[in-house]
């Protein structure tokens, strides 16, 4: 496949000069420090600092090495700044355990997702944001009940968290960072909410992560509690949102056993550990009983390997976008990546597990994906 090879000497005017912002994003996405990148490029750390500060651009031969080392095409480094989420505006789970390297890898992937989203929004009308600000709600459980009421869910179990988030204008992408400490994260950018989910976790755990991040979006949009307090609030919100009190009370067993938890978890599609915690939270099992169930769940290995795992949840919006682009414009994923000036691997990382396709060009093996959706329409 032919690819346009940009060199700084080819630039005829000042509109397409090397962009330091894009170098910093590519470097962090690959998990390199400035010193590490300098070593790989065969230049001094001072030179890389100068490239990223905009003091002076890299020479053509250095740009060629940069393309090879970072895996980004040379023309990625030319163009407008990419919006990278600010650390203070991002809600990370397990932030205290996360290294700066993994945090930066996740944030730089967020920048690529925002870049991709803007490209999509030039071609499609995506659902408008319908995520209310519930920061004034005094308790996470109250916030969860208020959101269910606002969205007309009532006490019903949520069958697909990704579909629900997308229908309310939340942009959902996969999170590709090889670190157990990076579970998920969420952020607001330009009035648009984003959620990134670790696609290697069980469906039940991923659903809880999605609800957890939703809690951050509605309760912590304008700051507020941080660290452990914010994480505890988001956990309580997720538990109440996925397993509403009235619904749990209606199905609560007289005596909870692990086999009963395995049976009942299918109602709300949660993990056995999360359901056990919710029963204890609502006073339906004693502390002693709860702790014994925790021990049994751990001994069976169910904290890592969820029993009776539900079917993987996928995106509703993204497959329709890819199908429409392929059928109407002939745009394959490779072509989309070229237009975005990013590696195909980075595009695939954003889509991973959210789009179940059998053909790289964008056609899908799933039934009904090509149909028009009320969630999506082309920009005329």
C-alpha positions in Angstrom: 0.0 0.0 0.0 1.4 3.4 -1.0 1.8 5.9 1.7 2.6 9.6 1.5 6.0 10.2 3.0 6.3 13.7 4.5 9.6 15.3 5.0 10.2 18.8 6.5 12.0 19.8 3.4 8.8 19.2 1.4 6.9 21.9 3.3 6.3 24.9 1.2 4.6 27.2 3.7 4.1 27.6 7.4 0.8 25.9 7.7 2.1 22.3 7.9 5.2 22.6 10.0 6.3 19.9 12.4 4.0 19.9 15.5 5.7 19.3 18.9 2.4 18.4 20.5 2.0 15.4 18.2 5.5 14.1 19.0 4.8 14.2 22.7 1.6 12.3 22.2 3.2 9.6 20.0 6.1 9.3 22.5 3.8 8.9 25.5 1.6 6.5 23.6 4.6 4.2 23.2 5.5 4.5 26.8 8.9 6.2 26.3 10.5 8.9 28.4 12.3 11.7 26.5 15.6 10.2 27.5 14.5 6.8 26.2 13.4 8.2 22.9 16.6 10.2 22.5 18.6 7.0 22.9 16.5 5.2 20.3 16.9 8.1 17.9 20.6 8.5 18.5 20.2 12.1 19.6 20.7 13.9 22.9 17.9 14.2 25.5 18.3 18.0 25.1 17.4 17.6 21.4 14.1 15.7 22.2 13.2 18.3 24.7 13.8 21.0 22.1 11.6 19.1 19.6 8.7 18.9 22.0 9.1 22.5 23.2 9.0 23.8 19.7 12.5 25.3 19.9 13.5 23.6 16.7 12.2 20.7 14.6 14.0 17.4 14.0 16.2 17.0 10.8 14.8 14.9 8.0 16.9 11.9 8.9 15.8 12.1 12.5 12.1 12.3 11.4 12.6 9.2 9.4 14.0 7.4 12.5 11.1 8.8 14.6 8.6 7.3 12.2 10.3 3.9 12.5 10.9 4.0 16.3 7.4 5.2 17.3 5.4 3.5 14.6 3.5 6.6 13.6 3.6 7.8 9.9 5.7 10.9 9.3 2.7 12.9 8.3 1.1 12.3 11.8 3.7 14.9 13.1 2.2 17.6 10.9 -1.2 19.1 11.6 -3.2 20.8 14.3 -2.7 20.1 18.0 -4.4 17.0 19.4 -6.5 17.4 22.5 -5.0 15.3 25.2 -7.1 15.0 28.4 -5.7 16.9 31.3 -4.7 14.8 34.3 -6.9 16.7 36.7 -9.9 16.2 34.3 -9.5 12.4 34.0 -11.0 9.9 36.4 -8.6 6.9 36.7 -9.3 3.9 38.7 -6.4 2.8 41.0 -4.6 6.1 40.3 -2.4 5.6 43.4 -1.1 2.3 42.0 -0.6 3.7 38.4 2.8 4.7 37.1 3.2 8.0 35.3 4.1 5.9 32.2 0.8 4.0 32.1 -1.1 7.2 32.9 0.5 9.0 30.0 -0.1 6.0 27.7 -3.8 6.0 28.6 -4.1 9.8 28.2 -2.4 9.8 24.8 -4.8 7.1 23.6 -7.5 9.4 24.8 -6.1 12.1 22.5 -6.3 9.7 19.6 -9.9 8.8 20.4 -10.9 12.5 20.6 -9.1 13.0 17.2 -11.0 10.1 15.8 -14.3 11.3 17.3 -13.9 14.7 15.7 -13.3 13.0 12.3 -16.5 11.0 12.8 -18.5 14.0 13.8 -17.7 15.7 10.5 -19.4 12.8 8.7 -22.1 11.6 11.1 -24.6 13.1 13.6 -23.9 11.2 16.8 -26.3 11.2 19.8 -26.3 14.4 21.8 -25.0 14.4 25.3 -27.8 13.6 27.8 -25.6 13.1 30.9 -26.9 15.4 33.7 -24.8 17.0 36.4 -25.7 15.3 39.6 -22.8 16.7 41.7 -25.3 18.2 44.1 -26.9 14.9 45.0 -25.8 14.2 48.6 -25.3 10.4 48.2 -24.1 8.2 45.3 -27.2 5.9 45.7 -29.4 8.9 45.4 -27.5 10.0 42.3 -28.0 6.5 40.8 -31.7 6.6 41.5 -32.0 10.1 40.0 -30.2 9.1 36.8 -32.3 6.0 36.4 -35.4 8.1 36.7 -34.1 10.8 34.3 -33.3 8.1 31.7 -36.6 6.3 32.2 -35.0 3.0 33.3 -36.9 2.6 36.6 -35.9 -0.6 38.4 -35.2 -2.6 35.2 -32.0 -4.5 34.8 -29.6 -2.9 32.2 -29.0 -5.4 29.5 -26.2 -3.6 27.7 -24.2 -0.9 29.4 -22.3 0.1 26.3 -25.5 0.6 24.3 -27.0 2.7 27.1 -23.9 4.9 27.4 -23.8 5.4 23.6 -27.5 6.3 23.4 -26.9 9.1 25.9 -24.1 10.7 23.9 -21.1 9.1 25.7 -18.3 8.0 23.4 -17.1 4.6 24.4 -13.7 3.2 23.3 -11.4 0.3 24.2 -8.5 1.0 26.5 -5.3 -0.6 25.2 -2.7 -0.3 28.0 -0.9 -3.4 29.1 -1.2 -2.8 32.8 -3.5 -4.3 35.4 -3.6 -1.0 37.3 -5.3 0.7 34.3 -8.9 -0.6 34.6 -10.8 2.2 32.9 -11.0 6.0 32.8 -13.4 8.7 31.8 -13.2 12.4 30.9 -15.1 15.3 29.6 -13.8 17.1 26.5 -15.6 20.1 24.9 -18.8 19.1 26.5 -18.6 15.5 25.3 -18.1 12.6 27.7 -15.7 9.8 27.0 -15.4 6.4 28.6 -12.5 4.0 28.0 -12.9 0.3 29.1 -10.3 -2.4 29.5 -11.5 -5.0 27.0 -9.5 -7.9 28.6 -11.7 -8.1 31.7 -14.9 -10.2 32.1 -18.1 -8.8 30.8 -19.4 -8.4 34.4 -16.4 -6.5 35.5 -16.4 -4.4 32.4 -20.0 -3.5 33.0 -19.2 -2.4 36.6 -16.3 -0.3 35.3 -18.7 1.3 32.8 -21.1 2.2 35.6 -18.2 3.3 37.8 -17.0 5.7 35.1 -20.6 6.9 34.6 -20.7 7.8 38.2 -17.6 10.0 37.8 -19.2 11.7 34.8 -22.4 12.6 36.6 -21.0 13.3 40.1 -17.5 14.7 39.5 -17.8 16.7 36.3 -16.8 19.9 38.1 -14.2 18.3 40.4 -15.2 17.7 44.0 -13.9 14.6 45.9 -10.7 13.1 44.6 -8.6 10.0 45.2 -10.0 7.2 47.4 -13.2 9.2 48.3 -14.1 9.8 44.7 -13.4 6.1 43.9 -15.6 4.9 46.7 -18.4 7.2 45.6 -18.1 5.9 42.0 -18.2 2.3 43.3 -21.3 2.9 45.4 -22.9 4.6 42.4 -22.1 1.7 40.1 -23.5 -0.8 42.6 -26.7 1.1 43.0 -27.1 1.8 39.3 -26.6 -1.8 38.2 -28.5 -3.3 41.1 -31.2 -0.9 42.2 -32.4 -1.4 45.8 -36.0 -2.3 45.1 -35.0 -4.8 42.4 -32.5 -6.5 44.7 -35.0 -6.7 47.6 -37.5 -8.3 45.3 -35.2 -11.1 44.4 -33.1 -11.4 47.6 -32.6 -15.0 48.8 -33.6 -16.0 52.3 -30.1 -17.4 52.8 -27.4 -16.4 50.4 -25.1 -19.1 49.1 -22.5 -19.0 46.4 -24.8 -21.1 44.1 -27.6 -18.6 44.8 -25.3 -15.7 43.9 -24.3 -17.5 40.7 -28.0 -17.8 39.8 -29.1 -14.3 40.8 -26.1 -12.5 39.2 -27.7 -13.2 35.8 -30.6 -10.9 36.6 -28.4 -7.8 36.8 -25.4 -9.2 34.9 -22.9 -8.4 37.6 -20.1 -10.4 39.2 -20.7 -12.7 42.2 -18.4 -10.5 44.2 -20.3 -7.3 43.4 -23.7 -9.0 44.1 -22.4 -10.3 47.5 -21.2 -6.8 48.4 -24.6 -5.3 47.3 -26.5 -7.7 49.5 -24.3 -6.8 52.5 -24.6 -3.1 51.7 -28.4 -3.4 51.8 -28.3 -5.3 55.1 -29.5 -8.5 53.5 -26.5 -10.6 54.7 -24.5 -10.1 57.9 -20.9 -9.0 58.0 -19.8 -12.5 59.0 -21.8 -14.1 56.2 -20.5 -11.6 53.7 -16.9 -12.2 54.7 -17.3 -16.0 54.5 -18.8 -15.6 51.0 -15.8 -13.4 50.1 -13.4 -16.2 51.2 -15.3 -18.8 49.2 -15.4 -16.6 46.1 -11.6 -16.0 46.4 -10.9 -19.7 47.0 -12.8 -20.7 43.8 -10.8 -18.1 41.8 -14.0 -16.2 41.0 -12.4 -12.8 41.6 -10.3 -13.3 38.5 -12.2 -15.8 36.5 -15.9 -14.9 36.7 -18.2 -18.0 36.7 -20.9 -18.2 34.0 -19.6 -15.1 32.2 -22.2 -13.2 30.2 -21.8 -12.6 26.5 -19.4 -9.8 25.5 -21.0 -6.4 25.1 -20.2 -4.5 21.9 -20.8 -1.1 20.5 -23.9 -0.3 18.5 -22.6 3.0 17.0 -19.1 2.1 15.9 -20.1 -0.9 13.6 -22.7 1.2 11.9 -20.2 3.9 11.3 -17.6 1.5 9.8 -20.2 -0.2 7.7 -21.6 3.0 6.3 -18.1 4.4 5.5 -17.3 1.2 3.7 -20.6 0.8 1.8 -21.1 4.4 0.8 -17.5 5.8 0.6 -15.4 2.7 0.1 -13.4 3.5 3.2 -11.7 0.5 4.8 -10.1 0.7 8.3 -6.7 1.1 6.6 -8.0 4.1 4.6 -9.6 5.6 7.8 -6.3 5.3 9.6 -4.6 7.0 6.7 -7.0 9.9 6.8 -6.4 10.2 10.5 -2.6 9.9 9.9 -2.3 7.3 12.6 -1.2 3.6 12.5 -3.8 1.1 11.8 -2.9 -0.6 15.0 -3.9 2.4 17.0 -7.3 2.6 15.3 -7.8 -1.1 15.9 -6.9 -0.6 19.6 -9.7 1.9 20.0 -12.2 -0.5 18.4 -10.9 -3.7 19.9 -13.7 -6.0 21.3 -16.3 -3.2 20.7 -16.6 -4.0 17.0 -17.0 -7.7 16.1 -16.2 -7.8 12.4 -15.1 -10.5 10.1 -13.7 -8.4 7.3 -11.1 -5.7 7.7 -12.7 -3.5 5.2 -15.6 -2.7 7.5 -18.3 -5.3 6.6 -19.6 -7.2 9.5 -20.7 -10.7 10.2 -23.2 -9.5 12.8 -26.9 -9.5 11.8 -28.5 -6.2 11.3 -25.5 -3.9 11.7 -25.9 -2.4 8.3 -29.4 -1.1 9.1 -29.9 2.6 9.9 -30.1 3.4 13.6 -32.0 6.1 15.4 -28.6 6.7 17.1 -26.8 7.6 14.0 -27.3 9.6 10.7 -24.9 10.9 8.0 -24.1 14.5 7.8 -25.5 15.8 4.5 
